Amino acid sequence: MNRKFWRICIWGLILLLAACISQPAGVGEYALIVGAGRGKFLLAHRVIYVVNEYGTILNLDVPKDLGNNPEWSPDGQWITYSQVIPNAKSVSDRDIFVLNLATSTNPIRVTENPGPDDMPVWSPDGTKIAFYAYVPNILTNGIFLLDVECIVRGKACLPKQKFLISGVDPAWSPNGKNLVYRDETNYDIYIVDIQNPVNVVEISQGLGPCVSPRWSPHGDQIAFICNETMYSVEPDGKNLTKLISGALYLRWSPDGEKITFIGTEKLDSHLGQSLDLEGMVSSTAIFIMDANGTNLRRVTKSNEESIGWFTWLLASSFPNRR
């Protein structure tokens, strides 16, 4: 009787371990939405697809047209993006739009600037959008704040934008009190206090040109990329750490434990293939690693794909989950 009992326990343990190995922790909880140009010499073939962090394609519905640099709201119900306006005189004539993914197919235009508006990002509470714009009467490339609380609450209104600081590529701190951004003159990375924008701190320590600054969800680290090398640093500029080379654009995982990024042939020799006739666009892939730069692995599989953008979202937030 005792022997039979232990035999059952051992087989049960084996089955449990097998299930854990075949279904890694976290699979299905978060999804990576990827926008890319695919196919050698067919970069015009745009694709949007969803994968988990192990590269498995997920059968989740996403809108077919997401404009430029789409960003989901923290609750996953809204999306903001930049798009060329109807009857535009040039492709740089772009404004910011928002769309309720659950209830509407009609995007709401929330800016009407004469120059390009781009790189919109939601505040942590989902009531504001920070974005980049060039406004002729200010004569500068600037970061603006837009209060969209009335729109997300279902009211008809025209949000007013507020100029914050000269710069580009904004990203919010988790507490919503600061933005990290890139200066477009010297390409260094700075932090600005939203309530007191004269209070600015440089954190890239002259490593520029730098791009893609992103605050960790825990709030204790900021990662950015300078000359294709990724660094992390504390918000006060201390403990600058080199993480990895061969990176172009980054995002933290929602739990703050990993960093996901677009990587080049420096990380995988199968990449770097020319995807256009001029040889200007090369294949890239998405990689993921621990926040300290260890345990690197490749996520996306194609060697003939140039990743344009990607973002994280709770898989349960998709409005039409199959």
C-alpha positions as a Markdown table, in Angstrom:
| # | Residue | x | y | z |
|---|---|---|---|---|
| 1 | Met | 0.0 | 0.0 | 0.0 |
| 2 | Asn | 2.8 | 2.4 | 0.9 |
| 3 | Arg | 4.7 | 1.5 | -2.2 |
| 4 | Lys | 1.7 | 2.1 | -4.4 |
| 5 | Phe | 1.1 | 5.5 | -2.7 |
| 6 | Trp | 4.6 | 6.7 | -3.4 |
| 7 | Arg | 4.5 | 5.4 | -7.0 |
| 8 | Ile | 1.4 | 7.6 | -7.6 |
| 9 | Cys | 3.1 | 10.6 | -5.9 |
| 10 | Ile | 6.2 | 10.2 | -8.1 |
| 11 | Trp | 4.2 | 9.9 | -11.3 |
| 12 | Gly | 2.1 | 12.9 | -10.3 |
| 13 | Leu | 5.3 | 15.0 | -9.7 |
| 14 | Ile | 6.7 | 13.9 | -13.1 |
| 15 | Leu | 3.5 | 15.0 | -14.8 |
| 16 | Leu | 3.5 | 18.3 | -13.0 |
| 17 | Leu | 7.2 | 19.0 | -13.9 |
| 18 | Ala | 6.4 | 18.1 | -17.6 |
| 19 | Ala | 3.5 | 20.6 | -17.6 |
| 20 | Cys | 5.7 | 23.3 | -16.2 |
| 21 | Ile | 8.4 | 22.7 | -18.8 |
| 22 | Ser | 6.0 | 22.7 | -21.7 |
| 23 | Gln | 4.2 | 25.8 | -20.4 |
| 24 | Pro | 6.8 | 28.3 | -19.1 |
| 25 | Ala | 5.7 | 30.7 | -16.3 |
| 26 | Gly | 4.1 | 33.9 | -17.6 |
| 27 | Val | 3.2 | 32.5 | -21.0 |
| 28 | Gly | -0.2 | 34.0 | -21.9 |
| 29 | Glu | -0.1 | 36.7 | -19.2 |
| 30 | Tyr | 1.5 | 39.4 | -21.4 |
| 31 | Ala | 1.7 | 39.7 | -25.1 |
| 32 | Leu | 4.1 | 41.5 | -27.4 |
| 33 | Ile | 2.5 | 43.3 | -30.3 |
| 34 | Val | 5.0 | 43.7 | -33.2 |
| 35 | Gly | 4.9 | 45.9 | -36.3 |
| 36 | Ala | 7.4 | 45.0 | -39.0 |
| 37 | Gly | 8.3 | 45.1 | -42.6 |
| 38 | Arg | 8.7 | 41.6 | -43.9 |
| 39 | Gly | 10.3 | 39.8 | -46.8 |
| 40 | Lys | 13.5 | 40.4 | -48.7 |
| 41 | Phe | 13.1 | 43.4 | -51.1 |
| 42 | Leu | 9.4 | 43.5 | -50.0 |
| 43 | Leu | 9.6 | 45.9 | -47.2 |
| 44 | Ala | 6.3 | 47.4 | -48.3 |
| 45 | His | 4.7 | 44.2 | -47.0 |
| 46 | Arg | 3.7 | 45.4 | -43.5 |
| 47 | Val | 2.7 | 43.0 | -40.8 |
| 48 | Ile | 1.3 | 43.3 | -37.3 |
| 49 | Tyr | 1.3 | 40.2 | -35.1 |
| 50 | Val | 1.3 | 39.1 | -31.5 |
| 51 | Val | 3.8 | 36.8 | -29.7 |
| 52 | Asn | 4.6 | 35.8 | -26.2 |
| 53 | Glu | 8.1 | 36.4 | -24.8 |
| 54 | Tyr | 9.2 | 33.0 | -26.1 |
| 55 | Gly | 8.3 | 33.9 | -29.7 |
| 56 | Thr | 5.1 | 31.8 | -29.9 |
| 57 | Ile | 2.5 | 33.4 | -32.2 |
| 58 | Leu | -0.7 | 34.2 | -30.2 |
| 59 | Asn | -4.1 | 34.1 | -31.9 |
| 60 | Leu | -5.2 | 37.5 | -30.7 |
| 61 | Asp | -7.0 | 40.2 | -32.7 |
| 62 | Val | -5.3 | 43.5 | -33.2 |
| 63 | Pro | -6.4 | 46.5 | -35.3 |
| 64 | Lys | -5.1 | 46.3 | -38.9 |
| 65 | Asp | -4.1 | 50.0 | -39.0 |
| 66 | Leu | -2.3 | 51.4 | -36.0 |
| 67 | Gly | -0.6 | 54.4 | -37.5 |
| 68 | Asn | 2.9 | 55.3 | -36.3 |
| 69 | Asn | 4.3 | 54.5 | -32.9 |
| 70 | Pro | 1.1 | 53.1 | -31.4 |
| 71 | Glu | 0.7 | 53.1 | -27.6 |
| 72 | Trp | -1.9 | 51.3 | -25.5 |
| 73 | Ser | -3.3 | 53.0 | -22.4 |
| 74 | Pro | -2.5 | 51.4 | -19.0 |
| 75 | Asp | -5.9 | 49.7 | -18.9 |
| 76 | Gly | -5.5 | 48.4 | -22.5 |
| 77 | Gln | -8.8 | 50.0 | -23.6 |
| 78 | Trp | -7.4 | 52.9 | -25.6 |
| 79 | Ile | -4.7 | 53.3 | -28.1 |
| 80 | Thr | -2.9 | 56.5 | -29.2 |
| 81 | Tyr | -0.8 | 56.9 | -32.3 |
| 82 | Ser | 0.4 | 59.4 | -34.9 |
| 83 | Gln | -1.0 | 59.4 | -38.4 |
| 84 | Val | -0.9 | 61.5 | -41.5 |
| 85 | Ile | -4.0 | 63.6 | -41.7 |
| 86 | Pro | -6.5 | 63.4 | -44.6 |
| 87 | Asn | -5.5 | 65.6 | -47.6 |
| 88 | Ala | -2.1 | 66.2 | -46.1 |
| 89 | Lys | 0.4 | 68.1 | -48.2 |
| 90 | Ser | 3.3 | 65.9 | -47.0 |
| 91 | Val | 3.9 | 62.7 | -44.9 |
| 92 | Ser | 5.3 | 65.0 | -42.1 |
| 93 | Asp | 1.8 | 66.5 | -41.6 |
| 94 | Arg | 0.8 | 64.1 | -38.8 |
| 95 | Asp | -1.4 | 64.5 | -35.8 |
| 96 | Ile | -2.2 | 62.5 | -32.7 |
| 97 | Phe | -5.3 | 60.3 | -32.6 |
| 98 | Val | -6.9 | 58.1 | -29.9 |
| 99 | Leu | -9.2 | 55.2 | -30.3 |
| 100 | Asn | -11.4 | 53.2 | -27.9 |
| 101 | Leu | -10.6 | 49.6 | -28.9 |
| 102 | Ala | -13.7 | 48.1 | -27.2 |
| 103 | Thr | -16.5 | 50.4 | -28.3 |
| 104 | Ser | -15.4 | 52.3 | -31.5 |
| 105 | Thr | -13.8 | 52.0 | -34.9 |
| 106 | Asn | -13.6 | 55.8 | -35.3 |
| 107 | Pro | -10.4 | 57.4 | -34.1 |
| 108 | Ile | -10.6 | 60.8 | -32.4 |
| 109 | Arg | -8.1 | 63.4 | -33.6 |
| 110 | Val | -6.7 | 65.2 | -30.5 |
| 111 | Thr | -4.1 | 67.6 | -32.0 |
| 112 | Glu | -4.2 | 69.9 | -34.9 |
| 113 | Asn | -0.6 | 71.3 | -35.2 |
| 114 | Pro | 0.7 | 72.4 | -38.6 |
| 115 | Gly | 3.9 | 70.4 | -38.2 |
| 116 | Pro | 4.5 | 66.7 | -37.3 |
| 117 | Asp | 3.1 | 65.3 | -34.1 |
| 118 | Asp | 4.6 | 62.0 | -33.0 |
| 119 | Met | 5.8 | 59.6 | -30.3 |
| 120 | Pro | 2.6 | 59.8 | -28.0 |
| 121 | Val | 2.8 | 58.0 | -24.6 |
| 122 | Trp | 0.2 | 57.6 | -22.0 |
| 123 | Ser | 0.6 | 58.8 | -18.4 |
| 124 | Pro | 0.5 | 56.0 | -15.8 |
| 125 | Asp | -3.0 | 57.0 | -14.8 |
| 126 | Gly | -4.2 | 57.0 | -18.4 |
| 127 | Thr | -5.5 | 60.7 | -18.3 |
| 128 | Lys | -2.6 | 62.5 | -20.2 |
| 129 | Ile | -0.5 | 62.0 | -23.3 |
| 130 | Ala | 3.0 | 63.3 | -23.7 |
| 131 | Phe | 4.1 | 63.7 | -27.3 |
| 132 | Tyr | 6.6 | 65.3 | -29.6 |
| 133 | Ala | 5.7 | 68.2 | -31.9 |
| 134 | Tyr | 7.2 | 70.9 | -34.0 |
| 135 | Val | 5.2 | 74.1 | -33.7 |
| 136 | Pro | 6.3 | 77.0 | -35.9 |
| 137 | Asn | 5.3 | 79.8 | -33.5 |
| 138 | Ile | 7.5 | 78.2 | -30.8 |
| 139 | Leu | 10.2 | 77.5 | -33.4 |
| 140 | Thr | 11.5 | 74.4 | -31.6 |
| 141 | Asn | 11.1 | 70.7 | -31.4 |
| 142 | Gly | 9.2 | 70.2 | -28.2 |
| 143 | Ile | 7.5 | 67.9 | -25.8 |
| 144 | Phe | 3.9 | 68.7 | -25.1 |
| 145 | Leu | 1.4 | 67.4 | -22.6 |
| 146 | Leu | -2.3 | 66.8 | -23.5 |
| 147 | Asp | -5.0 | 66.2 | -20.9 |
| 148 | Val | -7.4 | 63.6 | -22.4 |
| 149 | Glu | -9.3 | 62.7 | -19.3 |
| 150 | Cys | -12.5 | 64.1 | -20.6 |
| 151 | Ile | -12.2 | 61.9 | -23.8 |
| 152 | Val | -11.5 | 58.6 | -21.9 |
| 153 | Arg | -14.5 | 59.4 | -19.7 |
| 154 | Gly | -16.7 | 59.6 | -22.8 |
| 155 | Lys | -17.2 | 63.3 | -23.1 |
| 156 | Ala | -17.1 | 65.4 | -26.2 |
| 157 | Cys | -14.2 | 67.9 | -25.8 |
| 158 | Leu | -11.1 | 69.3 | -27.5 |
| 159 | Pro | -8.1 | 68.7 | -25.2 |
| 160 | Lys | -5.6 | 71.6 | -24.9 |
| 161 | Gln | -1.9 | 71.0 | -25.3 |
| 162 | Lys | 0.7 | 72.5 | -23.1 |
| 163 | Phe | 4.3 | 72.9 | -24.0 |
| 164 | Leu | 6.7 | 71.4 | -21.5 |
| 165 | Ile | 10.3 | 71.4 | -22.7 |
| 166 | Ser | 12.4 | 71.2 | -25.9 |
| 167 | Gly | 13.2 | 67.6 | -26.6 |
| 168 | Val | 11.9 | 64.4 | -28.2 |
| 169 | Asp | 11.0 | 60.8 | -27.3 |
| 170 | Pro | 9.3 | 61.3 | -23.9 |
| 171 | Ala | 8.6 | 58.5 | -21.4 |
| 172 | Trp | 6.8 | 58.8 | -18.1 |
| 173 | Ser | 8.1 | 57.9 | -14.6 |
| 174 | Pro | 5.9 | 55.3 | -12.9 |
| 175 | Asn | 4.6 | 57.9 | -10.5 |
| 176 | Gly | 3.7 | 60.3 | -13.3 |
| 177 | Lys | 5.7 | 63.2 | -11.8 |
| 178 | Asn | 8.6 | 63.2 | -14.3 |
| 179 | Leu | 9.5 | 62.5 | -17.9 |
| 180 | Val | 12.7 | 61.2 | -19.3 |
| 181 | Tyr | 13.5 | 62.4 | -22.8 |
| 182 | Arg | 16.2 | 62.9 | -25.4 |
| 183 | Asp | 17.6 | 66.3 | -26.3 |
| 184 | Glu | 17.6 | 66.7 | -30.1 |
| 185 | Thr | 20.6 | 69.0 | -30.2 |
| 186 | Asn | 23.2 | 67.0 | -28.3 |
| 187 | Tyr | 21.2 | 63.7 | -28.1 |
| 188 | Asp | 21.8 | 63.3 | -24.4 |
| 189 | Ile | 19.2 | 61.9 | -22.0 |
| 190 | Tyr | 17.5 | 64.1 | -19.4 |
| 191 | Ile | 14.8 | 64.0 | -16.7 |
| 192 | Val | 12.4 | 66.8 | -16.3 |
| 193 | Asp | 10.1 | 67.6 | -13.4 |
| 194 | Ile | 6.6 | 68.1 | -14.9 |
| 195 | Gln | 5.5 | 70.6 | -12.3 |
| 196 | Asn | 8.8 | 72.5 | -12.5 |
| 197 | Pro | 10.2 | 72.1 | -16.0 |
| 198 | Val | 13.3 | 74.2 | -15.2 |
| 199 | Asn | 14.4 | 71.4 | -13.0 |
| 200 | Val | 16.3 | 69.2 | -15.5 |
| 201 | Val | 18.9 | 66.5 | -14.8 |
| 202 | Glu | 21.2 | 64.9 | -17.4 |
| 203 | Ile | 21.7 | 61.2 | -16.8 |
| 204 | Ser | 23.5 | 59.9 | -20.0 |
| 205 | Gln | 26.9 | 61.3 | -18.9 |
| 206 | Gly | 28.0 | 62.5 | -22.3 |
| 207 | Leu | 27.6 | 59.1 | -24.0 |
| 208 | Gly | 25.5 | 60.4 | -26.9 |
| 209 | Pro | 24.1 | 60.3 | -29.4 |
| 210 | Cys | 21.5 | 58.4 | -27.3 |
| 211 | Val | 18.0 | 57.2 | -28.1 |
| 212 | Ser | 15.0 | 55.3 | -26.6 |
| 213 | Pro | 15.1 | 56.3 | -22.9 |
| 214 | Arg | 12.6 | 54.2 | -20.8 |
| 215 | Trp | 11.8 | 54.2 | -17.1 |
| 216 | Ser | 11.5 | 50.8 | -15.4 |
| 217 | Pro | 8.1 | 50.0 | -13.9 |
| 218 | His | 9.7 | 49.8 | -10.5 |
| 219 | Gly | 11.0 | 53.4 | -10.9 |
| 220 | Asp | 14.5 | 52.6 | -9.8 |
| 221 | Gln | 16.2 | 52.4 | -13.2 |
| 222 | Ile | 16.2 | 54.1 | -16.5 |
| 223 | Ala | 17.5 | 52.3 | -19.6 |
| 224 | Phe | 18.6 | 54.0 | -22.8 |
| 225 | Ile | 20.8 | 53.3 | -25.9 |
| 226 | Cys | 23.9 | 55.2 | -27.0 |
| 227 | Asn | 25.6 | 54.2 | -30.3 |
| 228 | Glu | 23.7 | 50.9 | -30.2 |
| 229 | Thr | 25.0 | 50.1 | -26.7 |
| 230 | Met | 22.3 | 49.8 | -23.9 |
| 231 | Tyr | 22.9 | 51.3 | -20.5 |
| 232 | Ser | 20.9 | 51.5 | -17.3 |
| 233 | Val | 21.3 | 54.2 | -14.6 |
| 234 | Glu | 19.5 | 55.2 | -11.4 |
| 235 | Pro | 17.2 | 58.3 | -11.8 |
| 236 | Asp | 19.7 | 60.4 | -9.9 |
| 237 | Gly | 22.4 | 59.6 | -12.5 |
| 238 | Lys | 24.3 | 57.2 | -10.2 |
| 239 | Asn | 25.5 | 53.6 | -11.0 |
| 240 | Leu | 25.7 | 53.8 | -14.8 |
| 241 | Thr | 25.9 | 50.3 | -16.1 |
| 242 | Lys | 26.6 | 49.0 | -19.6 |
| 243 | Leu | 24.2 | 46.2 | -20.4 |
| 244 | Ile | 24.6 | 45.0 | -24.0 |
| 245 | Ser | 25.7 | 46.2 | -27.5 |
| 246 | Gly | 23.7 | 45.7 | -30.8 |
| 247 | Ala | 20.5 | 47.4 | -29.6 |
| 248 | Leu | 18.3 | 50.0 | -31.4 |
| 249 | Tyr | 15.1 | 50.5 | -29.3 |
| 250 | Leu | 14.0 | 49.2 | -26.0 |
| 251 | Arg | 11.1 | 48.6 | -23.6 |
| 252 | Trp | 10.9 | 47.2 | -20.1 |
| 253 | Ser | 8.7 | 44.1 | -19.5 |
| 254 | Pro | 5.5 | 45.0 | -17.6 |
| 255 | Asp | 6.9 | 43.3 | -14.4 |
| 256 | Gly | 10.1 | 45.3 | -14.6 |
| 257 | Glu | 12.3 | 42.2 | -14.4 |
| 258 | Lys | 13.4 | 42.1 | -18.1 |
| 259 | Ile | 14.2 | 44.4 | -21.0 |
| 260 | Thr | 13.0 | 43.8 | -24.5 |
| 261 | Phe | 14.7 | 45.4 | -27.4 |
| 262 | Ile | 15.3 | 45.5 | -31.2 |
| 263 | Gly | 18.6 | 43.9 | -31.8 |
| 264 | Thr | 21.0 | 43.7 | -34.8 |
| 265 | Glu | 23.4 | 41.3 | -36.4 |
| 266 | Lys | 25.8 | 42.0 | -33.5 |
| 267 | Leu | 23.7 | 39.6 | -31.5 |
| 268 | Asp | 22.8 | 37.1 | -34.2 |
| 269 | Ser | 24.8 | 36.7 | -37.5 |
| 270 | His | 21.6 | 35.6 | -39.3 |
| 271 | Leu | 20.4 | 39.2 | -39.1 |
| 272 | Gly | 21.6 | 42.2 | -41.0 |
| 273 | Gln | 20.3 | 41.2 | -44.4 |
| 274 | Ser | 19.5 | 44.0 | -46.8 |
| 275 | Leu | 15.7 | 44.3 | -47.2 |
| 276 | Asp | 15.5 | 47.1 | -49.8 |
| 277 | Leu | 17.1 | 47.8 | -53.1 |
| 278 | Glu | 19.2 | 50.7 | -51.8 |
| 279 | Gly | 20.6 | 48.6 | -48.9 |
| 280 | Met | 19.4 | 51.1 | -46.4 |
| 281 | Val | 17.2 | 48.8 | -44.3 |
| 282 | Ser | 18.5 | 45.6 | -42.6 |
| 283 | Ser | 16.8 | 42.8 | -40.9 |
| 284 | Thr | 16.4 | 43.0 | -37.1 |
| 285 | Ala | 14.7 | 40.9 | -34.4 |
| 286 | Ile | 13.3 | 41.4 | -30.9 |
| 287 | Phe | 15.4 | 40.1 | -28.0 |
| 288 | Ile | 14.7 | 39.8 | -24.3 |
| 289 | Met | 17.1 | 39.6 | -21.4 |
| 290 | Asp | 17.1 | 40.1 | -17.6 |
| 291 | Ala | 17.3 | 43.7 | -16.4 |
| 292 | Asn | 21.0 | 43.2 | -15.5 |
| 293 | Gly | 21.9 | 42.2 | -19.1 |
| 294 | Thr | 22.1 | 38.4 | -18.5 |
| 295 | Asn | 20.1 | 35.5 | -20.0 |
| 296 | Leu | 19.7 | 36.9 | -23.4 |
| 297 | Arg | 17.5 | 35.2 | -25.9 |
| 298 | Arg | 15.9 | 36.0 | -29.3 |
| 299 | Val | 12.1 | 36.3 | -29.4 |
| 300 | Thr | 11.0 | 36.9 | -33.1 |
| 301 | Lys | 12.1 | 34.2 | -35.6 |
| 302 | Ser | 12.2 | 35.7 | -39.1 |
| 303 | Asn | 15.6 | 36.6 | -40.5 |
| 304 | Glu | 14.0 | 38.7 | -43.3 |
| 305 | Glu | 12.1 | 41.2 | -41.1 |
| 306 | Ser | 12.8 | 44.7 | -40.0 |
| 307 | Ile | 11.0 | 45.5 | -36.7 |
| 308 | Gly | 9.4 | 49.0 | -36.8 |
| 309 | Trp | 7.9 | 49.0 | -33.3 |
| 310 | Phe | 6.6 | 46.8 | -30.6 |
| 311 | Thr | 4.8 | 47.2 | -27.3 |
| 312 | Trp | 3.7 | 45.1 | -24.3 |
| 313 | Leu | 0.0 | 44.5 | -23.3 |
| 314 | Leu | -1.9 | 42.2 | -21.0 |
| 315 | Ala | -3.2 | 39.4 | -23.2 |
| 316 | Ser | -6.5 | 39.7 | -21.3 |
| 317 | Ser | -6.9 | 43.3 | -22.5 |
| 318 | Phe | -7.5 | 42.4 | -26.1 |
| 319 | Pro | -11.1 | 43.3 | -26.9 |
| 320 | Asn | -11.7 | 40.3 | -29.2 |
| 321 | Arg | -9.8 | 37.4 | -27.7 |
| 322 | Arg | -10.4 | 34.2 | -29.6 |
